[in-house]
Amino acid sequence: MSERISSQRQEFGIGVIGGPTTVVDIAGLRFVVDPTFDEPGPHAYLTKLEGPAVDEAGLGDVDVVLVSHAAHPDNLDAKGKEYALAAKTLLTGVNSAKLLGDNARGLEAWETITIPRGDGDGDLTVQAVPAEHGPSDGDRDDSGYINSQVIGFVLSGTDLPTVYLSGDNASVRVAAEIANKVQPIDVAVLFAGAARVAAKFDGRPLTLTSERAAAVAAVLGAKTVLPAHIQGWAHFSEGIDTFRPAFDDAGLAHVLALAEPGEWNVVGKQS
């Protein structure tokens, strides 16, 4: 049985606690990605089906919150926003930073910053990478983005595994751009679930389908892949029952690290 995620930190660990919300322990730091802590129920035009497997108190202190985008409640709900704004460091895209206020630092795609490691061994690099939140031919907003600006993140450092956190990206092409600039990728957390909203882009997927997630994993050459954003909301149209066979069909079942929400998918040493 996998170990439960709690306030106790791992030397290196990654796990999903519900929806997109992912916990990453690395270099003596705890990162929480796209926090969503509200109870189930309606959230504007979306419906949350499950609460988080671990709540805010259960996670203990967080060092850095990463928000792929602040425009949609399935990636940042009310309690998640409070949690993000209380973090020591809050990183997101430029447009989302405008929504979140002065506590948020906005990053453009490909921009990098360094954060002092919690283990005292130098710095860890956080790089913002692009994401495309819907079909490539979808209508774009005034800033040129499909369904709002979204970014992913890459965490890296000396003697550390390189971790890619996709955010709500639906594009294999974008993943190929990232693969061309960031290598090697040791662990990829792929937001999938084939999210569909009838009023947007004729109901076409806004995030990776399971088949596209397998294609992205192949393009990235990731050694380990964790699925996120595949359960807990009514508009997620694909779950683990399609994710697993898609990777099997692609000959990539061996890279999957699967666990129940609230359990560590990956736990190990950093180098």
C-alpha positions, 0 to 999 in steps of 0.5 A: 500500500502506498504511503499517505500524503501528510505534513511529513515531508519526503526527500523526494515525493509527488502525489495528487490529492484531488482534481489537479492539486498536486504536492511535490516535495523536492530539495527540502521544499514543499510545492502545491500545484493548483490548490482546490480545497472546497467541498463538493458542489456547484462552482459557477458553470462547473460541478465539483464531485469530490473534496480533496483527499488531504485538506490544508491542515493535513498538508502542513506548511507549504513553501511555494504554490504554483497556479497554472491559471486563476480563471477557472474554479477547477484549478483554483477554487475559493479555499484554494485561493486563500491557501495560495495567497497565504503561501510564502511564494506564489508563482503563476502566469502574468494574467493570473497574477493580475487577478490574484494581486500583489502576493502573486509573481507573474511569469511569462512562458520560458521565464525562469526564477531561482528559489533557495533550496530548503536543504541549504544546497544552493538553488532550485530553478522554476521555469514557466512553460507554455500550455494551450487550454483547448483545441488549437483552432479555438477562438483566442482572447484579446491576449491571444490565448485559448480559454485563458492564459495557462502555464506549466512549470518545470522544476530542476536543479543540481542533482535533482530530478527534473519535474514537468507539471503540465497545467491544463495543456491540451496540445501535443505540439506544445509538449514537443516545444517543451521537449526541445528546450527541456531535457531530460524530463525525469517525471511528468505530471500530466493534467488530462481528463479530457475536460469538456464544457458544452459551451466551449469549442463545441465540447471538444477537449480542453485538456489532454485526452488519455491518448494525447497524454500517452503521445505527450509522454512519448514526445517528452521521453519522461521516465515516470508519468503521473496523471492528474486532473482526471477525477473529482469534477463532472466535466472531466470526461476521461479517467484512470479507466481510459488513461491506463489502457491508452498508455498500454496501447502506446507501449508506455505502461511501464512509465506510469506511477499510479496511486489513489488520491491522497497517496504518494505516486512517487517517493524516493531519493533525489539523485 
